[in-house]
Amino acid sequence: MKERQSRLKAIKTLIKNNIIESQDDLLALLLKEGYEVTQATLSRDLKLLKVGKVPDGKSGYMYALPGEDESGESEAIYVQDFLRGYVSIDFSGNIVVIKTFPGHANTVCNAIDNLNLNEVLGTVAGDNCMFACLREGVSGEEFMEHLKKHIPGIED
């Protein structure tokens, strides 16, 4: 019983911190966390947790926990805003520079702020460029890795 509770907690954490579109994706993430489960067991766990699917903001769906439909939909909107506005991403030290289409920097900056990335200390927007200051010890590569979890398919 202890393993089941631990697994359920891991499932909740994975769904909160990743955009997961299928049970196969979730099974792969669980395996990385050390949980080897069958698809049938995962289906029962998802049913027990009352996990549902919400629009991901692109053209598909992602898993969400009960009561998180609004936040999942909000995150999908921020992902869309980001993808619609950014042109390129570069970094030096703990500063990330995101170039945007003219007039989109504030929207992209707002998206970064609302994705609640722990790696970001703060952001500043101009007209066609925004800056993000990363927390001490966080590299640009780590930032990109975490950003890609929220925005799959992003190109750097």
C-alpha positions as CSV (number, residue, x, y, z in Angstrom):
1,M,0.0,0.0,0.0
2,K,2.9,2.3,0.7
3,E,4.2,2.0,-2.8
4,R,0.8,2.9,-4.2
5,Q,0.6,6.1,-2.2
6,S,4.1,7.0,-3.2
7,R,3.3,6.3,-6.8
8,L,0.1,8.4,-6.7
9,K,2.0,11.3,-5.2
10,A,4.6,10.9,-8.0
11,I,1.8,10.9,-10.6
12,K,0.4,14.2,-9.2
13,T,3.8,15.8,-9.1
14,L,4.5,14.8,-12.7
15,I,1.2,16.1,-14.0
16,K,1.6,19.4,-12.2
17,N,5.2,19.9,-13.5
18,N,4.9,18.6,-17.1
19,I,2.7,18.8,-20.1
20,I,1.7,15.1,-20.5
21,E,-0.4,14.2,-23.5
22,S,-0.7,10.4,-23.2
23,Q,-0.4,7.5,-20.8
24,D,2.7,6.4,-22.7
25,D,4.4,9.7,-21.9
26,L,3.3,9.4,-18.2
27,L,4.5,5.8,-18.1
28,A,7.9,6.9,-19.4
29,L,8.2,9.7,-16.8
30,L,7.2,7.3,-14.0
31,L,9.8,4.8,-15.2
32,K,12.5,7.6,-14.9
33,E,11.3,8.1,-11.3
34,G,11.7,4.5,-10.6
35,Y,8.1,3.3,-10.8
36,E,7.6,0.4,-13.2
37,V,3.8,0.0,-13.7
38,T,1.5,-1.5,-16.3
39,Q,-0.8,0.6,-18.4
40,A,-3.8,-1.0,-16.6
41,T,-2.4,0.0,-13.2
42,L,-1.8,3.5,-14.5
43,S,-5.4,3.7,-15.8
44,R,-6.7,2.7,-12.4
45,D,-4.5,5.3,-10.7
46,L,-5.6,8.1,-13.1
47,K,-9.2,7.1,-12.4
48,L,-8.7,7.1,-8.7
49,L,-7.0,10.6,-8.9
50,K,-9.9,11.8,-11.1
51,V,-7.3,13.0,-13.7
52,G,-8.8,14.5,-16.8
53,K,-7.6,16.1,-20.0
54,V,-7.7,19.8,-20.9
55,P,-6.7,21.6,-24.1
56,D,-3.0,22.2,-24.3
57,G,-3.3,25.4,-26.3
58,K,-1.9,24.0,-29.5
59,S,-4.3,21.4,-30.9
60,G,-4.1,18.6,-28.5
61,Y,-4.9,17.8,-24.9
62,M,-2.9,17.3,-21.7
63,Y,-3.6,15.6,-18.3
64,A,-4.8,17.8,-15.4
65,L,-5.7,17.1,-11.8
66,P,-9.2,17.9,-10.6
67,G,-9.7,21.6,-10.0
68,E,-6.7,22.4,-12.2
69,D,-8.7,22.7,-15.4
70,E,-8.5,26.5,-15.2
71,S,-4.8,26.6,-14.4
72,G,-4.1,24.1,-17.2
73,E,-6.1,26.1,-19.6
74,S,-4.4,29.3,-18.4
75,E,-1.0,27.7,-18.9
76,A,-2.0,26.7,-22.4
77,I,-2.9,30.3,-23.1
78,Y,0.5,31.5,-21.8
79,V,2.2,28.8,-23.9
80,Q,0.4,30.1,-27.0
81,D,1.2,33.7,-26.2
82,F,4.9,32.8,-25.8
83,L,5.0,30.8,-29.1
84,R,3.2,33.5,-30.9
85,G,5.6,36.3,-29.8
86,Y,9.1,34.9,-29.4
87,V,11.7,35.0,-32.2
88,S,14.9,33.7,-30.5
89,I,16.4,32.9,-27.1
90,D,20.0,33.4,-26.0
91,F,21.7,33.6,-22.7
92,S,24.9,34.7,-21.0
93,G,25.6,33.8,-17.4
94,N,22.4,34.2,-15.5
95,I,20.7,36.5,-18.0
96,V,18.3,35.2,-20.7
97,V,17.5,37.4,-23.7
98,I,14.4,36.6,-25.6
99,K,13.9,38.5,-28.8
100,T,10.3,38.9,-29.9
101,F,8.3,40.3,-32.7
102,P,7.8,44.1,-32.2
103,G,5.2,44.8,-29.5
104,H,5.2,41.2,-28.2
105,A,7.9,41.5,-25.5
106,N,5.4,42.3,-22.7
107,T,3.1,39.3,-23.7
108,V,6.1,36.9,-23.8
109,C,7.4,38.3,-20.5
110,N,3.9,37.9,-18.9
111,A,3.9,34.3,-20.2
112,I,7.3,33.5,-18.5
113,D,6.1,35.1,-15.3
114,N,2.9,33.1,-15.2
115,L,4.5,29.8,-16.1
116,N,6.0,30.1,-12.6
117,L,9.5,28.8,-13.5
118,N,11.4,28.5,-10.3
119,E,14.6,29.2,-12.2
120,V,13.5,32.7,-13.0
121,L,14.2,35.5,-10.5
122,G,12.5,38.2,-12.5
123,T,11.8,39.6,-15.9
124,V,11.9,42.9,-17.8
125,A,10.2,43.7,-21.1
126,G,11.0,46.2,-23.8
127,D,9.3,46.4,-27.2
128,N,10.9,43.6,-29.1
129,C,13.1,42.0,-26.5
130,M,12.8,40.8,-22.9
131,F,15.3,39.8,-20.3
132,A,15.0,37.1,-17.6
133,C,17.3,37.0,-14.6
134,L,18.0,33.5,-13.5
135,R,18.5,32.4,-9.9
136,E,22.1,31.9,-8.6
137,G,23.5,28.7,-9.9
138,V,21.0,28.2,-12.7
139,S,22.5,28.0,-16.2
140,G,20.9,29.0,-19.4
141,E,20.9,25.4,-20.5
142,E,19.0,24.4,-17.3
143,F,16.5,27.2,-18.0
144,M,15.9,26.0,-21.5
145,E,15.5,22.4,-20.3
146,H,12.7,23.5,-17.9
147,L,11.1,25.9,-20.4
148,K,10.9,23.0,-22.9
149,K,8.9,21.0,-20.3
150,H,6.3,23.7,-20.3
151,I,6.6,24.5,-24.0
152,P,7.4,21.4,-26.0
153,G,8.8,22.0,-29.5
154,I,10.3,25.3,-28.6
155,E,13.4,26.1,-30.7
156,D,16.3,27.9,-29.1
